[in-house]
Amino acid sequence: MANTRDIRLNVHNLERVRVTADKTRLKQVILNLLSNAVKYNRDQGTVTLECVATRNERVRLQFTDTGRGIPAEQLENLFQPFNRMGAERTGIEGTGIGLTLSKQLIECMGGAIGAQSTLNQGSCFWIDIPWDSQPHSLNSSDSEPQNTLPDAPEGMTKTVLYVDDNPSNIKLIRGLISHHSRIRLLDAHTPDLGLELARQHHPDLIILDINMPGLDGYEVLSILKRTPAFVETPIIALTANAMTKDIEKGLNAGFAHYLTKPLNVPAFFEVIETILGLDKEKEHGPV
């Protein structure tokens, strides 16, 4: 995104910073703030991510851009859901819930988030995260970031992203996929997080619930299919909308397959194994 508009990215003072946080969720917040800093910047501008000193045993990450800035009277509305503060009229894509989700995630991890801005000069968003005060050796294996997904032979393992706002459904799919040695599962409890995880990991298959708050499954499908990187990515529906007209609507909308709840486990694995080009496994556990 930055390269297409000749925006320069700068990173300072992060070499030996350690925090206490959920790695996947913190990474998601960082990606969201960096993405916003690029999207709302000017051409040939700059984005700077840096660590600065703070109090109360927290680490502060600052995201500074050289964009148009935000009027002072609108700053208090930044973290309200679906409030894009006029950006919807600029042609810049967005859902209006990224900052709201970032705020919720950061606060759940014991941190804080905020912003300052000067009109026509730029904005500075910041997050405070609890500092990791435990001593660690800084050898090569310690300092290198660990992969969030287990290593597997190249070409042998496929990544599946499952997006559903129901925790029980996510738990069920996690349990089922855990029995399959060649599938790695990413899951998201909100459509916005699902879209960000898709952009970050480029999964081999995406499974969407239909009835979700904010964006429903059809809207997420539309966004993905308009994104060049996902035009060829198979996307299937997994939903309680099981009427014949619902199935026809889903397939006509572009879902590669339409599965219904309650879940038929053998049919579920047959579909995903066929789409992913995997041999059938004998590891399918009970529901």
C-alpha beads as a LAMMPS data file, in Angstrom:
LAMMPS data file: protein, C-alpha beads

287 atoms
286 bonds

1 atom types
1 bond types

-500.0 500.0 xlo xhi
-500.0 500.0 ylo yhi
-500.0 500.0 zlo zhi

Masses

1 110.0

Atoms # bond

1 1 1 0.000 0.000 0.000
2 1 1 2.789 2.398 0.895
3 1 1 4.855 1.611 -2.181
4 1 1 2.034 2.370 -4.604
5 1 1 1.846 5.937 -3.229
6 1 1 5.561 6.398 -2.535
7 1 1 4.993 6.618 1.214
8 1 1 8.088 5.958 3.328
9 1 1 7.869 3.724 6.410
10 1 1 10.217 4.415 9.323
11 1 1 10.724 2.214 12.404
12 1 1 12.650 3.339 15.502
13 1 1 13.628 1.904 18.908
14 1 1 11.874 -1.461 18.685
15 1 1 14.916 -3.737 18.677
16 1 1 14.753 -4.972 22.285
17 1 1 11.251 -4.030 23.340
18 1 1 9.274 -6.795 25.076
19 1 1 5.648 -6.546 26.158
20 1 1 3.059 -8.772 27.789
21 1 1 0.213 -9.275 25.311
22 1 1 -1.643 -11.693 23.091
23 1 1 0.685 -11.890 20.097
24 1 1 -1.967 -12.355 17.401
25 1 1 -4.254 -9.613 18.723
26 1 1 -1.430 -7.123 19.287
27 1 1 -0.151 -7.794 15.782
28 1 1 -3.670 -7.174 14.485
29 1 1 -3.864 -3.789 16.203
30 1 1 -0.439 -2.783 14.881
31 1 1 -1.449 -3.756 11.343
32 1 1 -4.675 -1.797 11.642
33 1 1 -2.950 1.379 12.824
34 1 1 -0.202 1.103 10.206
35 1 1 -2.806 0.497 7.502
36 1 1 -4.764 3.585 8.571
37 1 1 -1.588 5.673 8.671
38 1 1 -0.957 4.763 5.043
39 1 1 -4.550 5.010 3.793
40 1 1 -5.152 8.477 5.216
41 1 1 -1.715 9.824 4.366
42 1 1 -0.697 12.035 1.441
43 1 1 1.267 10.760 -1.530
44 1 1 5.030 10.788 -0.875
45 1 1 4.364 11.151 2.830
46 1 1 5.867 9.258 5.755
47 1 1 4.674 6.849 8.439
48 1 1 6.757 6.393 11.576
49 1 1 6.399 3.598 14.116
50 1 1 8.471 4.101 17.232
51 1 1 8.721 3.126 20.868
52 1 1 8.866 5.931 23.409
53 1 1 9.346 5.960 27.173
54 1 1 6.245 5.937 29.343
55 1 1 5.254 5.463 32.960
56 1 1 3.358 2.854 34.972
57 1 1 5.381 -0.083 33.603
58 1 1 3.993 0.286 30.100
59 1 1 5.551 0.502 26.663
60 1 1 4.157 3.081 24.232
61 1 1 4.121 2.489 20.473
62 1 1 3.441 5.595 18.390
63 1 1 2.155 5.623 14.803
64 1 1 2.748 9.021 13.217
65 1 1 1.622 9.998 9.721
66 1 1 1.819 13.119 7.550
67 1 1 -1.798 13.034 6.400
68 1 1 -4.551 15.619 6.408
69 1 1 -5.119 15.370 10.155
70 1 1 -8.333 15.171 12.144
71 1 1 -10.305 18.217 13.359
72 1 1 -10.166 18.604 17.144
73 1 1 -13.942 18.350 17.491
74 1 1 -13.904 14.919 15.822
75 1 1 -11.152 13.314 17.893
76 1 1 -13.570 12.223 20.614
77 1 1 -15.550 10.237 18.014
78 1 1 -12.566 8.302 16.667
79 1 1 -13.318 5.041 18.430
80 1 1 -17.065 4.954 17.855
81 1 1 -18.177 2.040 15.647
82 1 1 -19.137 2.787 12.040
83 1 1 -18.193 6.467 12.360
84 1 1 -15.738 7.149 9.529
85 1 1 -16.000 10.915 10.048
86 1 1 -16.568 11.671 6.386
87 1 1 -13.949 9.272 5.007
88 1 1 -16.717 7.319 3.282
89 1 1 -16.989 10.244 0.845
90 1 1 -13.295 10.103 -0.107
91 1 1 -13.245 6.737 -1.858
92 1 1 -10.936 5.250 0.793
93 1 1 -12.120 1.750 1.678
94 1 1 -12.939 0.929 5.282
95 1 1 -15.568 -0.560 7.566
96 1 1 -15.572 1.979 10.385
97 1 1 -14.981 -0.621 13.099
98 1 1 -11.211 -1.139 12.927
99 1 1 -10.394 1.440 15.598
100 1 1 -13.275 0.275 17.788
101 1 1 -11.987 -3.290 17.650
102 1 1 -8.410 -2.118 18.285
103 1 1 -9.553 -0.235 21.393
104 1 1 -11.386 -3.285 22.729
105 1 1 -8.433 -5.587 22.129
106 1 1 -5.849 -3.254 23.655
107 1 1 -7.979 -2.640 26.755
108 1 1 -8.552 -6.395 27.162
109 1 1 -4.763 -6.770 27.269
110 1 1 -4.483 -4.190 30.046
111 1 1 -3.396 -1.365 27.747
112 1 1 -4.732 1.908 26.413
113 1 1 -5.081 3.633 23.048
114 1 1 -5.415 7.247 22.000
115 1 1 -4.608 9.829 19.353
116 1 1 -3.468 13.384 18.752
117 1 1 -3.790 15.261 15.498
118 1 1 -3.017 18.594 13.843
119 1 1 -5.132 19.583 10.868
120 1 1 -3.212 19.580 7.564
121 1 1 -0.079 18.257 9.309
122 1 1 -0.836 14.717 10.400
123 1 1 -1.881 12.436 13.224
124 1 1 -0.221 10.385 15.937
125 1 1 -1.982 7.309 17.276
126 1 1 -0.501 5.507 20.261
127 1 1 -0.986 2.310 22.215
128 1 1 0.311 1.580 25.712
129 1 1 1.039 -2.084 26.466
130 1 1 2.244 -3.603 29.765
131 1 1 6.009 -3.955 29.792
132 1 1 7.439 -7.464 30.102
133 1 1 9.645 -7.056 33.158
134 1 1 10.827 -10.687 33.318
135 1 1 14.493 -11.167 32.425
136 1 1 15.177 -12.924 29.140
137 1 1 18.362 -13.949 27.433
138 1 1 18.796 -12.171 24.128
139 1 1 20.325 -14.994 22.149
140 1 1 19.350 -15.536 18.539
141 1 1 16.549 -17.972 19.282
142 1 1 15.088 -15.638 21.911
143 1 1 15.156 -12.475 19.890
144 1 1 13.767 -13.919 16.686
145 1 1 9.961 -13.676 16.428
146 1 1 8.209 -17.007 16.723
147 1 1 5.787 -18.137 14.035
148 1 1 2.178 -18.049 15.254
149 1 1 1.529 -21.235 13.305
150 1 1 3.451 -24.504 13.679
151 1 1 6.064 -25.370 11.099
152 1 1 5.121 -28.003 8.534
153 1 1 6.615 -29.431 5.364
154 1 1 6.346 -27.019 2.450
155 1 1 3.200 -27.676 0.453
156 1 1 1.901 -30.269 2.910
157 1 1 -0.165 -28.059 5.195
158 1 1 -3.043 -25.807 4.200
159 1 1 -4.300 -22.770 6.119
160 1 1 -8.031 -22.288 6.722
161 1 1 -9.586 -19.085 8.083
162 1 1 -12.920 -19.415 9.904
163 1 1 -14.972 -16.282 10.669
164 1 1 -17.924 -16.592 13.061
165 1 1 -19.159 -14.376 15.889
166 1 1 -20.371 -17.352 17.957
167 1 1 -17.651 -18.619 20.360
168 1 1 -19.265 -22.061 20.575
169 1 1 -19.073 -22.495 16.807
170 1 1 -15.423 -21.440 16.787
171 1 1 -14.661 -23.899 19.589
172 1 1 -16.359 -26.698 17.642
173 1 1 -14.414 -26.027 14.431
174 1 1 -11.157 -25.721 16.381
175 1 1 -11.774 -29.123 17.905
176 1 1 -12.577 -30.717 14.559
177 1 1 -9.643 -29.192 12.690
178 1 1 -7.257 -30.172 15.501
179 1 1 -7.761 -33.792 14.409
180 1 1 -6.494 -33.032 10.904
181 1 1 -2.718 -33.056 10.692
182 1 1 -2.534 -31.125 7.420
183 1 1 -4.807 -28.175 8.163
184 1 1 -3.883 -25.124 10.229
185 1 1 -6.794 -23.046 11.500
186 1 1 -7.032 -19.302 11.969
187 1 1 -10.262 -18.023 13.496
188 1 1 -11.834 -14.606 13.946
189 1 1 -14.823 -13.617 16.053
190 1 1 -15.589 -10.454 14.049
191 1 1 -15.787 -9.836 10.275
192 1 1 -13.275 -6.984 10.506
193 1 1 -10.697 -9.158 12.244
194 1 1 -11.360 -11.883 9.693
195 1 1 -10.588 -9.512 6.829
196 1 1 -7.345 -8.403 8.462
197 1 1 -6.253 -11.987 9.145
198 1 1 -7.028 -12.847 5.527
199 1 1 -4.845 -9.987 4.293
200 1 1 -2.068 -10.985 6.675
201 1 1 -1.999 -14.763 6.133
202 1 1 -3.562 -15.313 2.673
203 1 1 -5.321 -18.562 3.686
204 1 1 -5.950 -21.385 1.224
205 1 1 -9.628 -21.524 2.194
206 1 1 -11.990 -19.116 3.974
207 1 1 -15.135 -20.248 5.815
208 1 1 -17.735 -17.591 6.626
209 1 1 -20.783 -17.478 8.834
210 1 1 -23.627 -15.467 7.270
211 1 1 -25.377 -13.764 10.179
212 1 1 -22.749 -11.576 11.878
213 1 1 -22.927 -8.072 13.375
214 1 1 -21.462 -5.203 11.396
215 1 1 -20.716 -7.004 8.141
216 1 1 -22.616 -10.148 7.254
217 1 1 -21.093 -13.051 5.357
218 1 1 -22.251 -11.740 1.990
219 1 1 -20.590 -8.368 2.581
220 1 1 -17.340 -10.034 3.659
221 1 1 -17.510 -12.250 0.560
222 1 1 -18.006 -9.186 -1.645
223 1 1 -15.046 -7.349 -0.101
224 1 1 -12.783 -10.359 -0.553
225 1 1 -13.858 -10.973 -4.143
226 1 1 -13.147 -7.320 -4.995
227 1 1 -9.613 -7.734 -3.657
228 1 1 -7.227 -9.045 -6.340
229 1 1 -5.314 -11.235 -3.864
230 1 1 -8.479 -13.235 -3.062
231 1 1 -10.180 -13.515 -6.445
232 1 1 -9.104 -17.156 -6.733
233 1 1 -9.383 -18.017 -3.024
234 1 1 -12.209 -20.517 -2.375
235 1 1 -14.737 -19.178 0.137
236 1 1 -17.496 -21.344 1.582
237 1 1 -20.483 -20.530 3.768
238 1 1 -21.201 -22.316 7.044
239 1 1 -24.533 -21.088 8.364
240 1 1 -27.825 -21.952 10.036
241 1 1 -29.683 -20.435 7.047
242 1 1 -30.611 -23.815 5.592
243 1 1 -33.633 -23.147 3.360
244 1 1 -33.347 -24.061 -0.312
245 1 1 -33.633 -20.390 -1.288
246 1 1 -30.793 -19.556 1.146
247 1 1 -28.526 -22.150 -0.438
248 1 1 -29.337 -20.917 -3.938
249 1 1 -28.702 -17.321 -2.891
250 1 1 -25.325 -18.253 -1.383
251 1 1 -24.120 -20.177 -4.404
252 1 1 -25.296 -17.429 -6.754
253 1 1 -23.422 -14.862 -4.669
254 1 1 -20.146 -16.664 -5.283
255 1 1 -19.621 -19.091 -2.399
256 1 1 -17.704 -22.130 -3.604
257 1 1 -19.863 -24.319 -1.360
258 1 1 -22.719 -23.809 1.094
259 1 1 -22.709 -25.845 4.324
260 1 1 -25.456 -25.680 6.906
261 1 1 -25.763 -26.080 10.677
262 1 1 -26.087 -28.335 12.590
263 1 1 -22.865 -29.468 11.014
264 1 1 -22.570 -32.744 9.163
265 1 1 -18.968 -33.536 10.102
266 1 1 -18.132 -36.093 7.362
267 1 1 -19.622 -33.771 4.722
268 1 1 -17.675 -30.848 6.187
269 1 1 -14.346 -32.655 5.883
270 1 1 -15.195 -34.009 2.451
271 1 1 -15.818 -30.479 1.175
272 1 1 -12.718 -28.847 2.656
273 1 1 -10.431 -31.760 1.748
274 1 1 -11.689 -31.666 -1.828
275 1 1 -11.268 -27.902 -2.113
276 1 1 -7.792 -28.008 -0.551
277 1 1 -6.710 -31.010 -2.615
278 1 1 -5.960 -33.145 0.438
279 1 1 -6.299 -36.883 0.717
280 1 1 -9.040 -37.956 3.062
281 1 1 -7.759 -38.478 6.591
282 1 1 -8.940 -41.048 9.112
283 1 1 -8.464 -38.636 11.981
284 1 1 -11.917 -37.043 12.056
285 1 1 -12.901 -37.001 15.681
286 1 1 -16.405 -36.983 17.106
287 1 1 -18.381 -33.751 17.357

Bonds

1 1 1 2
2 1 2 3
3 1 3 4
4 1 4 5
5 1 5 6
6 1 6 7
7 1 7 8
8 1 8 9
9 1 9 10
10 1 10 11
11 1 11 12
12 1 12 13
13 1 13 14
14 1 14 15
15 1 15 16
16 1 16 17
17 1 17 18
18 1 18 19
19 1 19 20
20 1 20 21
21 1 21 22
22 1 22 23
23 1 23 24
24 1 24 25
25 1 25 26
26 1 26 27
27 1 27 28
28 1 28 29
29 1 29 30
30 1 30 31
31 1 31 32
32 1 32 33
33 1 33 34
34 1 34 35
35 1 35 36
36 1 36 37
37 1 37 38
38 1 38 39
39 1 39 40
40 1 40 41
41 1 41 42
42 1 42 43
43 1 43 44
44 1 44 45
45 1 45 46
46 1 46 47
47 1 47 48
48 1 48 49
49 1 49 50
50 1 50 51
51 1 51 52
52 1 52 53
53 1 53 54
54 1 54 55
55 1 55 56
56 1 56 57
57 1 57 58
58 1 58 59
59 1 59 60
60 1 60 61
61 1 61 62
62 1 62 63
63 1 63 64
64 1 64 65
65 1 65 66
66 1 66 67
67 1 67 68
68 1 68 69
69 1 69 70
70 1 70 71
71 1 71 72
72 1 72 73
73 1 73 74
74 1 74 75
75 1 75 76
76 1 76 77
77 1 77 78
78 1 78 79
79 1 79 80
80 1 80 81
81 1 81 82
82 1 82 83
83 1 83 84
84 1 84 85
85 1 85 86
86 1 86 87
87 1 87 88
88 1 88 89
89 1 89 90
90 1 90 91
91 1 91 92
92 1 92 93
93 1 93 94
94 1 94 95
95 1 95 96
96 1 96 97
97 1 97 98
98 1 98 99
99 1 99 100
100 1 100 101
101 1 101 102
102 1 102 103
103 1 103 104
104 1 104 105
105 1 105 106
106 1 106 107
107 1 107 108
108 1 108 109
109 1 109 110
110 1 110 111
111 1 111 112
112 1 112 113
113 1 113 114
114 1 114 115
115 1 115 116
116 1 116 117
117 1 117 118
118 1 118 119
119 1 119 120
120 1 120 121
121 1 121 122
122 1 122 123
123 1 123 124
124 1 124 125
125 1 125 126
126 1 126 127
127 1 127 128
128 1 128 129
129 1 129 130
130 1 130 131
131 1 131 132
132 1 132 133
133 1 133 134
134 1 134 135
135 1 135 136
136 1 136 137
137 1 137 138
138 1 138 139
139 1 139 140
140 1 140 141
141 1 141 142
142 1 142 143
143 1 143 144
144 1 144 145
145 1 145 146
146 1 146 147
147 1 147 148
148 1 148 149
149 1 149 150
150 1 150 151
151 1 151 152
152 1 152 153
153 1 153 154
154 1 154 155
155 1 155 156
156 1 156 157
157 1 157 158
158 1 158 159
159 1 159 160
160 1 160 161
161 1 161 162
162 1 162 163
163 1 163 164
164 1 164 165
165 1 165 166
166 1 166 167
167 1 167 168
168 1 168 169
169 1 169 170
170 1 170 171
171 1 171 172
172 1 172 173
173 1 173 174
174 1 174 175
175 1 175 176
176 1 176 177
177 1 177 178
178 1 178 179
179 1 179 180
180 1 180 181
181 1 181 182
182 1 182 183
183 1 183 184
184 1 184 185
185 1 185 186
186 1 186 187
187 1 187 188
188 1 188 189
189 1 189 190
190 1 190 191
191 1 191 192
192 1 192 193
193 1 193 194
194 1 194 195
195 1 195 196
196 1 196 197
197 1 197 198
198 1 198 199
199 1 199 200
200 1 200 201
201 1 201 202
202 1 202 203
203 1 203 204
204 1 204 205
205 1 205 206
206 1 206 207
207 1 207 208
208 1 208 209
209 1 209 210
210 1 210 211
211 1 211 212
212 1 212 213
213 1 213 214
214 1 214 215
215 1 215 216
216 1 216 217
217 1 217 218
218 1 218 219
219 1 219 220
220 1 220 221
221 1 221 222
222 1 222 223
223 1 223 224
224 1 224 225
225 1 225 226
226 1 226 227
227 1 227 228
228 1 228 229
229 1 229 230
230 1 230 231
231 1 231 232
232 1 232 233
233 1 233 234
234 1 234 235
235 1 235 236
236 1 236 237
237 1 237 238
238 1 238 239
239 1 239 240
240 1 240 241
241 1 241 242
242 1 242 243
243 1 243 244
244 1 244 245
245 1 245 246
246 1 246 247
247 1 247 248
248 1 248 249
249 1 249 250
250 1 250 251
251 1 251 252
252 1 252 253
253 1 253 254
254 1 254 255
255 1 255 256
256 1 256 257
257 1 257 258
258 1 258 259
259 1 259 260
260 1 260 261
261 1 261 262
262 1 262 263
263 1 263 264
264 1 264 265
265 1 265 266
266 1 266 267
267 1 267 268
268 1 268 269
269 1 269 270
270 1 270 271
271 1 271 272
272 1 272 273
273 1 273 274
274 1 274 275
275 1 275 276
276 1 276 277
277 1 277 278
278 1 278 279
279 1 279 280
280 1 280 281
281 1 281 282
282 1 282 283
283 1 283 284
284 1 284 285
285 1 285 286
286 1 286 287
